[in-house]
Amino acid sequence: MRSGEGSTAAAAAAEEEKVKVAAPFRLAELGLRVCAVPLAVASVWEMATNKQVDETYGEVRFSDLSGFRYLVWINAITAAYSVASILLSSCKFITRFDWLIFLLDQASAYLLLTSASAAAEVVYLAREGDREVSWGEVCSYFGRFCGAATVSVALNAAALLCFMALSLISAFRVFTKFNPPSQSNSKQQLSQEQGKPVVSG
């Protein structure tokens, strides 16, 4: 009986310790999700409203470039997911879906990374050009367009940093649910393997 009571008390103590450790992470997680929303929305707005007309070369819009369109869609999806996760965070039942939150945070981080890479490549080519394929830079003609695109990519990168941190926090929350094997369980398993009777202390 003493062994059983000791195991129960140890499990309860471990669970209480988990709650104490997880509390600051919950606050940090909420703060990061709140920060990610305006960053993603601002990135969408900056890019979606980006256009410029030049008397010589005509008009250029963000929709003319697939990398910029991809950034807008990914940031819009990420912002919507962030808002949904903030609203659901106050519901107790959401703790049963920590694995799903973990996977969605990971997916959001990877999508933001790909969108940042795609848009940054377009911005680089617009600013520097590519001599190997005889592409000239265009930002000297569409400076305002390039500036707005650069700001949008920077905001996207900031949202990416938020989701990188969120991925680590959600991973911590998921994997701390697994208790390490207790000493009594280890002794019992070892005794069973050796064929000896278990002696409870």
ABEGO torsion letter per residue (X at the ends): XAAAAAAAAAAAAAAAAAAAAAAAAAAAAAAAAAAAAAAAAAAAAAAAABBBBBAAAEBBBAAABAAAAAAAAAAAAAAAAAAAAAAAAABAAAAAAAAAAAAAAAAAAAAAAAAAAAAAAAAAAAAAEBAAAGBBBAAAABAAAAAAAAAAAAAAAAAAAAAAAAAAAAAAAAAAABBBBBAAAAAAAAAAAAGBBBBBX
